[in-house]
Amino acid sequence: MAFYSKDVDSAFHGAGAKPGLEIWCIENLRLVSVPKSSHGKFYSGSAYVVLSTSVLKSGPPQHDIHYWLGKDANEVDSALVSDKALELDAALGSCTVQYREVQGQETEKFLSYFKPCIIPVEGVYSSQPGKLNDETYRVTLLTCKGDHVVHVKEVPFSRSSLNHNDVFILDTASKIFLFSGCNSSIQERAKALEVVQYIKENKHTGNCEVATIEDGKLVGDSDVGEFWSLFGGYAPIPRDSALAGPQQVDSPVILFWINLQGKLSQIGSNSLAKDMLEKNKCYMLDCGAEVFVWMGRNTSITERKTSISAAEDFLRKQDRSNGTHLTFLTEGLETSMFKSYFNSWPQTAETKLYDEGREKVAAIFKQQGYEVKEIPEEDFQSYINCRGTLKVWRVNGHELSLIPVSEQRKLYSGDCYIVQYTYPGNERDESLFYAWLGHGSVLEDRGDAIFHMSAIIDSTRGDPVMAQVTQNKEPVQFFLIFQTFVVYKGGISAGYKKFIAESGIDDDTYDEKKTALFRVQGTSPENMQAIQVDHVSSSLNSSYCYILQNGTSVFTWIGNLTSSRDHDLLDRMLELINTAWQPISLREGSEPDSFWSSLGGKTEYPREKEMKKFIEDPHLFKFTCTEVGYGSFAAWFDFPFQVKEIYSFTQDDLTTEDVLVLDCHKELYVWVGRQSTIKSKEVALNLGLKFLQTDILEEELSLETPIYVISEGHEPSFFTCFFEWDPLKANMHGNSFERKLATLKGKRSSGTAQARNARKAYSREATPDGSISRSGSSNGWERSVSPASIISGSHLKFSDNHNVSSPTPVVRKLFTGSSPYQDSPVVQPSSPLSNENSNQIDASETIANSLIYHYQRLTVASTDPVSGIDVTKREAYLSEEEFAEKFGMPKGTFYKLPKWRQNKLKMAADLF
């Protein structure tokens, strides 16, 4: 499959095959590659193509193409670089988003590639080393705007350039001055210090002084006098020079069709629908400050070039500001901003169109030796120690009932619960609180759960993490804390009982005497759940195993798409729910009539393998309330607010004055800075709910997505794993500017806070002998040795990709003082020498003595199966010799094994 035809510039050969940035420049009407050593150095007389390639968590890589136009670039180079950007898009399978970047008006996405900033250089780029001029040092005055990415612009070295709103950098041969306008924000000043650091290292090789000047400060500092002397002496800055730029006026949104000759024809405005866009046409969407060109999947390269030229001509003729951003989209790659201008945008058909081109690019990556993962099994790695102390309360109106240890893994879907989990961190214990809201719980109980949880947190030492989770949307970390988890139908709280009584609804609260169907799910013995579902056949799914209880009869149902791991979890869950159950095991397709009768008759149910969605990379957003006095709950929840995405985010973007949201699609983290106006976790939780309602990325976020609230300085490692985390930065004090200044001057304003490495895996040093365990657990397994080691080897995976061997089986308390787990009974597995097994031996020997068949005719997948046999005892029809060959033991020994062990061996031999 050829992606680079003769029509594609040879400079693009191999482009996009490696993650990172690739840059080309137009030189003498030719495209030349810019070496990495020159990345970030842009000449104002040149035009560039920038390709950003990202390898996501799963699936093919993602590409963004930007073409950058210097303020002095000529028209020929500007037109050529636009064509080259489209050419590169075609070479990459037409699966990129393209952006036009104009010097001084670059998008934040583009600037995020070159942190802390780009400072364009006068002149024209030359690929010949001899022609690169080492410009003589000169004094420059720069203005810095932006709080997370910064726009740096050189302004005339004159007092009249200064104003009260912005931050300025005066760069001289021996000293760099930072002047902060009195109306500039703390975050802008802090970001400007990063630019100062950049200039110091790159233009002064680290050898120069740095001085900070405050607007309005005139005396008491020699740096102040030196600064103003460079401008010929002090003079007041006029107030009228601080006026902000022109205010943006809401413009009508207009959709144009672009014909083959490049002529624009208006076809709609404001009220737009997706079906107005046809696959074989190109369109322009004019939104005022931003213009989009949408290119149908069936359009040619020539049509796309014509459309791009038409859009650029339109902006020139309209005399639009250079700040008008121009974005080019291929059908199936629409950004969330573009889609937001349409009344409705269906989510169904785009995945195939999007992946069509990306799969081609994945092939390129594989040819270059890079591993491109298909949709993988989810990473169930735990970033915290999951052997801490667990407490569970049931919410009952204004009261809380502490659940006994033996019952705290059994919850009801009609109730709400508060979970407190305490685990050893680095140098201190950490706490994690969950409010678990059952699907059938009443609104009053949900509100009470959040209220009670907040009250407990307020009385808890430290600043614990708080989370809200809803049944069926639990994060993996929640399940790993419980390890085994059972959810019954119905509820016990007074609020639930009152609700069903007033609504005339039958009480379906779980009762051993009633019919009940449980879906078994999970990934290991340390992450397994049994969820009671409606006892109807439509609740079945071929991807799961089930337990059906009908009075004294118990069936286990094994879906055709399940694995041996699922079968093992089924056997373990049976023992956890009721050790006395003696189930009848059924494979999908061999059910007796009594089974279907218990489910009210046989109906259709899902039989296809559940498809996993791509694991999208996380996105970071900053909250900004648009009203004055937004410290109260009402302001943050009821008043308008803005949400801005932070691209290419790092830990430095977690500024102490801000509230930020990390959107991981399956879960949401609300991070609250120490110096933000938010002081209540309950308010922060409601901000997370507001974010879900707005659905910024048009990703159809569920309102039941789990929400974590995290305070600065108390970040858990399952949050810090999304960053390159420096624990010293996390424990610095002061505002953003003070912290950056301390770092610049080689100091750490850490105060009394203790540094901690949030990413460090929990080690065996937690106890003197290296064991990490609880005394016991209600799940029937001693916690001193991991059940996972029984079936999957003796290694557990923790955070820093270390393989930590399972501890020796020594029962030791993890914390001083009494533990709620120390009195928990340890349930021993039932004896294999039970009467049931004795009866099985007798029955099987009777069968074996009367009928013997060859192994090939007894297998589940046999092409010549035996008829008229008991399919639940296929192994009994084997001869003694074949039985010993297949199972490695005689029949007598086999039938003394526990039932679950027998079934597992039979499955391995394809006899079950």
Summary of the structure (lengths in Angstrom):
residues: 912
radius of gyration: 33.0
end to end distance: 44.9
largest distance: 113.6
contacts: 2745
relative contact order: 0.07
helix: 29%
strand: 22%
